[in-house]
Every structure is written in C-alpha cells, then in structure tokens.
Amino acid sequence: MSNQSIRSAENSIVWSDLENVVERFPAWEFFRGQTILITGGNGLLPSYLVRALLLANSLHQLDLKVTCIIRSRQSELARLEPWLNDHALELVYGEVESYPLDQLSHQSIVIHAASGATPAVYQSNPVGIILPNTVGTARLCEQASTWKSKRFLFFSTGEVYGINSSPHFLETDYGIVDPCSLRSCYAESKRCGETICVAYSHQYELHTVIARIFHTYGPQMKLNDGRVFADFVRDSLEGKQIKLASSGEALRCFCYLTDVTSAFLRLIVFGEAAQAYNVSNPNAEIRIRDLASLVGGLTNPPLEVYVGSNQDLKPGYMPSQVPRSLPSIAKVQALGWQPVVSLQDGFKRTLSSYHK
C-alpha cells in the first residue's frame, strides 16, 4: 500500500505529526531488519509509535516488521485502520496474560504497552488492570529472554511515585501508595511490572527499559474516558460550558503525542538496561482550572468554565490524591530527548484533528 493512499486515509494532523516524529529521530538504522512486537498497539500512545515505525520503514526502506497483540477482534482499530494493508504490519488477537507467545516468530524488540489507564476502569475492572501489568509482563519477559530479544520497553506510569513529600522528583524518589486502595490497582501493578523487568535484566541479561509516562494527550483521544483533559476537549468541540468537578487547583504536566513518541524511540535505542526514565513535559505544567480556560479559549467564541467541587464528581470516579506532580526529565534528556510542543500548540492541534 502506497504512502499516498495511506496519507489520504489518515487524519491530516496525525500524518503531519508522524512525519515530524520520523524527521526528528536520528537513529532509524537501529531498526533496520528488526521484528517488533507491540502489545496493545491500538491504544492511543502505542498506535502513534506503531504508525511512526511503519512510516519510517517506508521512507527509509528499513525492512522491519511490526506485530501487534490486540485484546480481541472486537477491539477498536480506528487509529490503525489506514495502515491495516501495510505489508509490514500484522495483527494477532488475545490477552497478553494468556496469549501463546511461543507461537509467534522471533521478535528482536518487545514493547509492552497493553494496560488500561483511566480512572473509570480502575473502578469497573481492576483485575483487568492488574493482570497485563504483572502476569503479562512476566510472560513477555520470559519469552523475550527465550528469543534473546535485543530490547524490551515497558510502558509504566508516573503514578508509581504515589504521594511524595516533594512534588519535584527524580527516578530514585518514591512516595506512598496504599496497596488496599482500589485505585492502586494501576500504580501497584505497574510497580510490580517494573520490578519484573529489572529482575529479568539482572538474571537473564534481558535489556529492559522502563518509561514512566505522565499525562499525555493528542489527536484521537477517547473523549468519554473520564480524564479531565479529554472532557475539556469534548466540551470545546460541542461548544459547551467546560465543567470542573473540583476546584481545579491540582498541578499537572501535559506532554503531546509526538514528544512522547520520540521519547519511546530514544529509550529503545539509547536507554540503559534495567533503568526507568520519566517521560513528561515539565515546561507544560499547569493548574487544571487554567488548562480548562486554555482549551476553552481556543474556540470562537471562547467557552465559559464552571468550577465545581468534589461533590460534582461522577459516580465511581476515583480522583488522585496528589496535588502536584512535577517530574525531573534530566535522565531522558541526557539521551538527547527534549519535549518541544507547547500546551497552546498541542491542544490547538488536538482540537483541529477532530475537525479533519
């Protein structure tokens, strides 16, 4: 399938983003001839990575192959749909905690990105959060060791830090996570997944690298998943008043999809074995209520913002108890990565993508 036909079927903002990622990354030769397994490849973050790899494969004639494990044949594939006829892409179906991995051909790079990541799912399916991050990670590490894969990238989360005494933290700083809190199904299982990666690196010399991912946004977000920044985009697209179910005083950093995708590529190629790296954009730190105003201000006319209280929270929603999260990214910056997309530009591109 030609680039022109894929481009005509792909969202134009997404296509421009993918071209940007491919152009910015300097080490595509590392991927030449590689076989790459990506779990959860239809998710928001991994789908950008899948498509960037496929575009680079076409532009640089890398002769790589990408296999995605998708949870079920009923899974949403809209993000990957323009690329489904690409000869370098293969989809297989099953849950990573039970899929017969030994039936797959040798995979030289394994990227484990399959996991629910929204507070609404923590309430409705906590076991479904835990299993991919623990059992799934162990099974993938075991198989990658058998394959003697050259790289294993694990998608972790900034939630592993829990509640810190300081909002500004390095990869070696840790806070409190209550293991008996239902919301901890995500943070605790990611913590366990990280330890599994380090153990396999130590015992079997599997080159594992951990990406601790913070708030990430961009085109093709699901606008009904309950995260506040997705709610803001949805309300803006519908021309509604933007509503906050709290005072909106919490401070968070938001990283655009092209930046985080570029970070993943850097970690695969340059990341040190058994090391974790914060992936965030501290230059894009903002109060939630100010983010609501920023997103609402991108419409014409600008939208009003309603500031509520915790009594306005949706039933079953479990808010974070962390008032501020400002990770250090010095460690990943030392690998040559730098986030470059501002909040204004990133959310402008995100809103525009839904009109394409």
C-alpha positions in Angstrom: 0.0 0.0 0.0 1.5 3.4 -1.0 2.2 6.2 1.3 -0.1 8.4 -0.8 -3.1 6.1 -0.2 -2.4 5.8 3.5 -2.0 9.6 3.8 -5.3 10.2 2.0 -7.0 7.8 4.6 -5.1 9.1 7.7 -6.1 12.1 9.7 -4.1 15.0 8.3 -3.0 16.3 11.7 -1.8 12.8 12.7 0.0 12.4 9.4 1.8 15.7 9.9 2.7 14.5 13.5 4.1 11.2 12.2 6.2 13.0 9.6 7.6 15.2 12.4 8.5 12.2 14.5 10.2 10.4 11.7 12.2 13.6 10.7 13.3 14.4 14.3 14.6 10.9 15.2 18.2 10.4 14.2 18.8 6.7 14.7 16.5 4.8 12.4 19.3 2.5 11.3 18.9 0.7 14.7 15.6 -0.6 13.5 16.8 -2.0 10.1 15.6 -5.5 9.6 14.1 -5.8 13.1 11.0 -7.7 14.1 9.0 -5.6 16.7 6.2 -6.9 19.0 3.9 -4.3 20.5 1.2 -5.2 22.9 -1.9 -3.0 23.0 -0.9 -1.5 19.7 -4.3 0.1 19.0 -4.0 2.2 22.2 -3.5 6.0 21.9 0.2 6.1 22.7 1.4 2.8 21.2 -0.6 3.4 18.0 1.4 6.6 17.3 4.6 4.5 17.8 3.3 1.8 15.5 2.5 4.2 12.8 5.8 6.2 13.2 7.7 2.9 12.8 5.7 2.0 9.7 6.2 5.4 8.1 9.9 5.3 8.8 10.0 1.8 7.4 8.5 3.1 4.1 10.6 6.3 3.9 13.9 4.7 4.9 13.3 1.1 3.5 14.2 -0.4 6.8 12.7 -3.9 6.1 11.2 -4.1 9.6 8.1 -6.0 10.7 5.6 -4.9 13.4 3.3 -7.4 15.1 0.6 -6.0 17.4 -1.2 -8.1 20.0 -4.7 -6.7 20.2 -7.0 -7.8 23.1 -9.9 -9.1 20.9 -11.3 -9.0 17.4 -14.0 -6.6 18.7 -11.3 -4.1 19.8 -11.5 -0.6 18.2 -9.0 -0.3 15.4 -9.9 3.1 14.0 -6.4 4.5 14.8 -4.7 1.8 12.8 -7.3 1.4 10.1 -5.4 3.4 7.3 -2.4 1.1 7.9 -4.1 -2.3 8.0 -3.0 -3.2 4.5 0.7 -2.3 5.1 2.7 -5.4 4.4 4.9 -4.7 7.4 2.1 -4.8 9.9 0.5 -7.9 11.4 -2.3 -8.1 14.0 -2.9 -11.0 16.3 -5.6 -11.2 18.9 -5.6 -12.3 22.5 -4.9 -11.1 26.0 -1.2 -10.8 26.8 -1.5 -12.6 30.1 -2.7 -15.8 28.2 -1.7 -15.4 24.6 0.5 -18.3 23.3 3.6 -16.2 22.8 5.8 -19.2 21.8 3.7 -19.5 18.6 5.0 -16.1 17.4 8.1 -15.9 15.3 11.3 -14.5 16.8 10.9 -10.8 17.9 14.0 -8.8 18.3 12.3 -5.8 20.1 9.4 -6.2 22.5 7.3 -3.2 23.6 4.7 -3.9 26.4 2.0 -1.1 26.2 -1.1 -3.1 26.9 -2.9 -1.8 30.0 -6.0 0.1 30.9 -5.0 3.6 32.2 -8.2 5.5 33.0 -9.7 6.0 36.5 -13.1 4.8 35.3 -11.6 1.4 34.5 -9.9 1.2 38.0 -13.4 1.0 39.4 -15.1 -1.3 36.9 -12.2 -3.7 36.0 -9.3 -3.6 38.5 -8.3 -7.2 37.8 -8.2 -6.4 34.1 -5.7 -3.6 35.0 -3.5 -5.8 37.2 -3.1 -8.9 35.1 -1.5 -7.3 31.9 1.0 -5.4 34.1 2.1 -8.3 36.2 1.3 -11.7 34.6 1.6 -10.2 31.1 4.9 -8.5 31.9 6.4 -11.7 33.3 5.2 -13.8 30.4 6.6 -11.3 27.8 9.9 -11.0 29.7 10.2 -14.8 29.8 9.5 -15.1 26.0 11.8 -12.2 25.2 14.6 -14.0 27.1 14.0 -17.1 25.1 14.1 -15.1 21.9 17.2 -13.2 23.2 15.5 -10.0 22.2 17.8 -7.0 22.0 15.4 -4.6 23.7 12.3 -4.7 26.0 10.4 -1.5 26.6 7.8 -1.4 29.4 5.2 1.4 29.5 4.9 2.3 33.2 3.4 5.4 34.8 4.2 8.4 36.9 1.6 7.0 39.4 4.3 4.7 40.7 5.6 7.6 42.8 2.4 7.8 44.8 2.1 10.7 47.3 5.6 12.4 47.5 6.9 14.7 50.2 8.2 16.9 47.3 6.3 17.5 44.1 9.6 17.6 42.1 11.1 14.2 41.9 13.8 12.1 40.3 13.5 8.5 39.2 15.0 7.5 42.6 12.4 9.3 44.7 9.3 7.4 46.0 6.2 8.2 47.8 3.3 6.4 49.4 0.9 4.1 47.5 -1.8 2.4 49.6 -2.0 -1.2 48.4 -5.5 -1.6 49.8 -6.9 1.4 47.8 -8.8 0.2 44.7 -7.2 3.0 42.7 -3.8 1.4 43.5 -4.6 -1.5 41.1 -2.8 0.6 38.4 0.2 2.1 40.4 1.0 -1.1 42.3 0.7 -3.4 39.3 3.0 -1.0 37.3 5.4 -1.1 40.2 5.4 -4.9 40.1 5.9 -4.8 36.3 8.9 -2.6 36.7 10.5 -5.0 39.3 9.8 -7.9 36.9 11.7 -6.1 34.2 14.6 -5.3 36.4 14.7 -8.9 37.7 14.8 -10.4 34.1 17.5 -7.9 33.2 19.6 -8.9 36.2 19.1 -12.7 35.9 18.8 -13.3 32.2 20.5 -10.2 30.8 17.4 -9.0 29.0 17.8 -5.4 28.1 14.7 -3.9 29.7 14.0 -0.2 29.8 11.1 1.4 31.7 9.2 4.5 30.5 7.4 6.3 33.4 4.7 8.1 31.5 2.8 11.1 32.8 -0.3 12.9 31.3 -0.2 12.6 27.6 -2.7 14.0 25.1 -3.3 14.5 21.4 -5.4 13.5 18.4 -7.7 10.5 18.6 -8.1 10.5 22.4 -11.3 8.9 23.5 -13.4 11.8 24.7 -15.5 9.7 27.1 -12.8 8.0 29.1 -13.3 10.3 32.1 -10.0 12.1 32.2 -10.4 15.8 32.7 -8.4 17.0 29.7 -10.4 14.7 27.4 -13.5 16.1 28.9 -12.3 19.7 28.2 -11.6 18.8 24.5 -15.0 17.2 24.2 -16.9 20.1 25.7 -15.0 22.5 23.4 -15.9 20.5 20.3 -19.5 20.5 21.4 -19.4 24.3 22.2 -20.5 23.6 25.8 -19.5 25.2 29.1 -16.4 23.4 30.4 -17.2 21.9 33.8 -14.7 21.1 36.5 -15.8 18.6 39.2 -13.3 20.2 41.7 -11.6 23.4 42.4 -9.1 22.6 39.7 -6.1 23.5 41.9 -4.1 20.4 41.1 -0.9 21.0 39.1 -0.1 18.6 36.2 2.3 18.4 33.3 0.9 17.5 29.8 3.0 16.0 27.0 1.9 16.0 23.4 1.9 12.7 21.5 4.7 13.5 19.1 7.0 14.3 22.0 6.2 11.1 24.0 6.6 9.0 20.8 10.0 10.5 20.2 10.9 9.6 23.8 9.9 6.0 23.3 12.2 5.7 20.3 15.1 7.2 22.2 14.6 4.8 25.1 14.5 1.8 22.8 17.8 2.7 21.2 19.7 4.6 23.9 18.1 3.6 27.2 20.2 1.8 29.8 19.3 -1.7 30.8 17.1 -2.0 34.0 16.7 1.8 34.2 13.5 3.8 34.5 13.0 7.2 32.8 10.4 9.9 33.4 8.7 10.9 30.2 6.9 14.2 30.7 7.0 17.9 29.8 7.7 20.0 32.9 7.6 23.1 30.7 3.9 22.4 30.2 2.9 22.4 33.9 -0.5 24.0 34.6 -3.3 24.1 37.0 -6.3 22.0 35.9 -8.6 25.0 36.0 -6.2 27.1 33.9 -6.0 24.2 31.4 -9.8 24.3 31.2 -9.6 28.0 30.4 -6.8 27.5 27.8 -8.8 24.8 26.0 -12.0 26.8 26.2 -10.1 29.9 24.9 -9.2 28.0 21.7 -12.8 28.1 20.4 -14.5 31.0 18.8 -16.2 32.4 20.8 -14.3 31.3 23.9 -16.2 29.0 26.3 -17.0 29.7 29.9 -15.5 27.5 32.6 -17.6 26.2 35.5 -15.5 25.4 38.7 -17.2 22.9 40.9 -16.3 20.8 43.9 -15.7 17.2 44.7 -19.4 16.8 45.2 -19.8 17.1 41.4 -17.6 14.1 40.7 -19.2 11.4 38.6 -20.3 8.2 40.5 -17.4 5.7 40.7 -14.7 8.2 39.7 -11.6 8.0 41.9 -9.7 11.3 41.9 -5.9 11.4 42.5 -4.7 12.5 46.0 -1.6 14.0 44.5 -1.8 17.9 44.5 1.2 18.4 42.3 3.3 16.2 40.0 6.5 17.7 38.5 8.9 15.0 37.4 12.5 15.6 36.5 13.3 14.7 33.0 17.1 15.2 33.2 17.7 11.5 32.8 15.9 11.1 29.5 17.3 14.5 28.3 20.8 13.0 28.7 19.7 10.6 25.9 19.1 13.6 23.6 15.4 13.9 24.1 13.6 17.2 24.6 9.8 17.9 24.5 9.1 20.8 22.1 5.3 21.1 21.8 3.7 23.8 23.9 0.3 23.4 25.6 -1.2 26.1 23.3 0.0 24.4 20.1 -0.6 20.9 21.3 -4.3 21.4 22.2 -4.8 23.5 19.1 -3.6 20.6 17.0 -5.7 18.2 19.1 -8.9 20.2 18.6 -8.2 20.7 14.9 -7.7 16.9 14.4 -11.3 16.2 15.3 -12.5 18.5 12.5 -10.5 16.6 9.9 
